[in-house]
């Protein structure tokens, strides 16, 4: 594998981030959306995430952006402030090279440094590769919701995986 660097996403990364996102929309069940987006949509997404203090990171090499990852608060209520849900997407021609693992490890490190207690992943239950990747990183399946989504003319089941990022006994204890 060529030298891969992880860094914060920048405006110049948005065309490739948009391409990666749209490929997942059109061809996979990784994103349960059926509508492709434009660069302006991803620019607004990037501005929202970073404006709220959440990371958006990219894996890059000499060919450009290989994948991206981010997290944000899992639900909007203050009681969930220490729980985030993440997403990670890898360019189609880069899958199987460890890019997803590299991005996830960096994202987990950032969440721990930010004092986040739990990271959640909602994964289509048939996406075995993603589930295995998460389990290798210490995530555990904590629930499965049958037929909560639909795409490509079929029902989709959602597996919920979570990773405890620290062992503090109370939310107010230092992480």
N, C-alpha and C positions, 0 to 999 in steps of 0.2 A: 504494500500500500504506500502510495506517495505520502509525503508529509501533510498531515491534516491539522489545521489550526481551528480552534474554537474562539469566536469573538462575538461581540454584540452585533446584531443586525443593523444595517445602515440603509438609507434610502436607495443607494445603488444596488442593493440586493433584492429589491422588491420585484423586478421582472422575473427573476428566477424563483423567488418564493411564490409568486402568483402562479407560475407554470407548474411548480411542484404541487401546490394546493389544488389547482384545477385538474391535474392528472388524477389525483386521489378522488376528486369529486366525480369525474367522468368514468373512471375505470375501476374503482374499488369501493368497498364498504367501510373504509377507514374513516371517511367523513360522511355523515348521514345527511348530506345536502345534495340536491340534484341540480343546482344552478351554479355554473362557473361564475367567477368574479373577475373584475379588472384590477389593474394596478392601483387605481384610486381606492378601491375597497380595501386592499391589503395595506395601503398607506394609512388609511384611517384606523385599521386594526393595530398596526404597529404603533401609531401615535397614542392610541387608547391604552394599550398594554404598557408601554414605557412611561406614559404620563401618569399611570397609577402605580408606578414603581415595580412593575413585573418585568422579568427578563424576556427578551426574544434573542435567541442566540443562533448562530449559523456555524456549520462546519464548512471550511473552505480549503481548497488546494489551488494549484496553479490553473486548474480548469474553471474555477469559480465556486459558486455555492453548491455544496453537495447535499445539504439538508438543513432543516431548521427545527427548533424546538422552543416551547414557551410554557409558562404556566400562569394561572390567574386564580383568584379566590374561587373556591368550588361553588358556593352559593352566596347570594348577596347580603345575607344577614350577618350581623356582627359576631354572633356565636360561632360562625364558621371562619373567622379571620385567620386561624392558624392551620387551615386546610386548603390545599390548592389542588386543582385538576390540571394535568399537563397534556400537551400534545407534542408529537414528534413525527416528522415526515422526512423521507429521504428520496432524493432524485432517483427516478426509475433505473437509470443505468449504473447507480452506485449501491443498490441493495445487495446485501450479503457480504459487504466489506467491513462491517463493524461500525459504520457511521452512526447508526441508530443508537448503539450501545455507547459510543463516545459522546454523543449529544446528551443522552439520558444521564450518564455519569456526571457530566458538567452541570446539567440542570439540577440534579439532586444535590450536588455540592452547593450550588447557589441557594437552593431552598433551605438547606441546613444553615448556611451563613446568615440567612434572613430570619432565622428563628421559626421557620415553618415546622409544624409538628407532624402533619400527615400529608402525603402526596397520593392523589387518587388518579387512576386511569380507567376510563370507560372504553372497553374494547369489544368490537363485534366478536361474538363467541366463536365464530368460525375462523378467526384470524390467529391461527395457531402460532405462526412465527412471532407475532407481536406478544402473545401471551407468554411464550417461552422466553423471549427477551426480557420481559418484565420479571418473570420468576427468577431468572438468573441474577437479576439486580436486587432481589430480596422482596419483591412485591408478592402478596398472597391474594388469591381470589377470595373475596368476602361476600359475593352475591352474584346471582345470575337472574336477569329479568327477561323472560321469554316474550318474544313478539312485540317488543316495545317500539320497534322501528320498522320502516319499510323502504326498500330500494330495489331497483331492477326487477320489480314484479314479485318480490318475495318478502316474507317477514324476516326481521333480523332480531336476534337475541343479543342482549348486552351483558357482558361480564364486567363486573366491577372488581378492580384490583387496588390494593392500597399498600403503601409502604410507610411504616412508622419511622420518622427521621430522628427521633431522640427518645430518651427514656424518662423525661421529666414527669413528676408525679401529679403536678397541677399545672394549669395553663399559665399561671403567674410565676412559676419557678423558672429560673434561668435555663436556657437550652444548652 
